[in-house]
């Protein structure tokens, strides 16, 4: 299939795929272990916390004629 593509189009697809993979590679950079740990801690803590209190329903205003 790639043989049928224009060289410019093939290069554009390659760059797009590389950009999409960049997010995943960024998490592997040195120092990202701390961020990963913070995310894990926040996810573990979330179910233990009580759910936020719901505010009372708002009253509807009467339409004036």
Phi, psi and omega in degrees: 000321182292339179291335181279347185277149172295142181304324178294320180292319179297320178294321179297318179295319180297317179296319179299314179296322180293321178295322180292325179283342185297323180299314179295322179290329181297328180290345180268359180294152176302141179093349181280350177299322179297317180296317179299317179297318179298320179295315179298317180297318180294321179291324179289327182282330186303312181293335182286333181284150178287149179294150180297146180290139178276139178282151180297152180298145181281145178282145177272141178278145177283140178280131179265139182271000000 
